[in-house]
Amino acid sequence: MTCKPSLSDRQSQGSWIFRLLLRIRRVFAWLGPVLILALGVGGAACAFLAWERKSPLFGAVALLAFGCALLIAILWSEYDWWLFKLGPRDGLDIPIE
């Protein structure tokens, strides 16, 4: 006789990235937009300083901030898709008729 795994057994499956995304889901839902906005404003400020002082260091920091904001925006907007793609593959209950 086989027994179906309990919910706690199912949650422990998957990659470490999947488990991390599950743990930070509620926090990231609120913190994601704040991080995107802060990195965007910081990137704009560094871009202005790079233009004003003609400093390539500020330009590099601005590009890094804009890149991080873009990556966080992609992760935040498609969070459920990432959970599906990184989740466990065994025993998916997808009815195909």
C-alpha positions in Angstrom: 0.0 0.0 0.0 1.4 3.4 -1.0 0.8 6.6 0.8 0.6 10.0 -0.9 3.2 12.4 0.4 2.0 15.1 2.7 2.2 18.8 1.9 5.4 19.3 3.9 7.1 16.5 1.9 6.0 18.1 -1.4 7.3 21.6 -0.4 10.8 20.2 0.3 11.2 19.1 -3.3 12.6 21.2 -6.0 15.8 23.1 -6.5 17.3 25.4 -3.8 16.3 28.4 -5.9 12.7 27.2 -6.0 12.7 26.7 -2.2 14.2 30.2 -1.7 11.6 31.8 -4.0 8.8 30.1 -2.0 10.2 31.4 1.3 10.6 35.0 0.1 7.3 35.2 -1.9 5.3 37.4 0.5 8.2 39.7 1.3 9.2 40.1 -2.3 5.7 40.9 -3.4 5.9 44.1 -1.3 9.7 44.7 -1.4 10.1 44.2 -5.2 8.5 47.4 -6.4 10.3 49.4 -3.7 13.7 47.9 -4.8 12.9 48.6 -8.5 12.0 52.2 -7.7 15.0 52.8 -5.5 17.4 51.3 -8.0 15.8 53.3 -10.8 16.1 56.6 -8.9 19.7 55.7 -7.9 20.6 54.9 -11.4 19.1 58.1 -12.7 21.1 60.1 -10.0 24.3 58.3 -11.0 23.6 58.9 -14.7 23.1 62.6 -14.0 26.4 62.7 -11.9 28.2 60.9 -14.7 27.0 63.5 -17.2 27.7 66.4 -15.0 31.2 65.4 -13.8 32.0 63.4 -16.9 33.0 60.4 -14.7 32.9 56.9 -16.2 32.7 55.4 -12.7 29.3 57.0 -12.1 28.2 55.9 -15.6 29.1 52.3 -14.8 27.3 52.4 -11.5 24.2 53.8 -13.3 24.3 51.0 -15.8 24.6 48.5 -13.0 21.7 50.0 -11.1 19.5 50.0 -14.2 20.4 46.4 -15.0 19.6 45.3 -11.5 16.3 47.1 -11.6 15.4 45.5 -14.9 16.3 42.0 -13.6 14.2 42.5 -10.4 11.3 43.8 -12.5 11.4 40.7 -14.7 11.5 38.4 -11.6 8.8 40.4 -9.8 6.4 40.5 -12.8 6.8 36.8 -13.7 7.2 35.4 -10.3 4.6 32.6 -10.7 6.2 31.5 -14.0 9.6 31.2 -12.3 8.1 29.1 -9.6 6.5 26.8 -12.2 9.7 26.5 -14.2 12.0 25.9 -11.2 9.5 23.6 -9.3 9.7 19.9 -9.0 8.9 17.9 -12.2 7.7 14.7 -10.7 4.0 14.2 -10.2 2.6 17.3 -11.8 -1.2 17.2 -11.8 -1.9 18.8 -15.2 -5.0 17.3 -16.8 -4.5 16.8 -20.5 -7.6 15.7 -22.4 
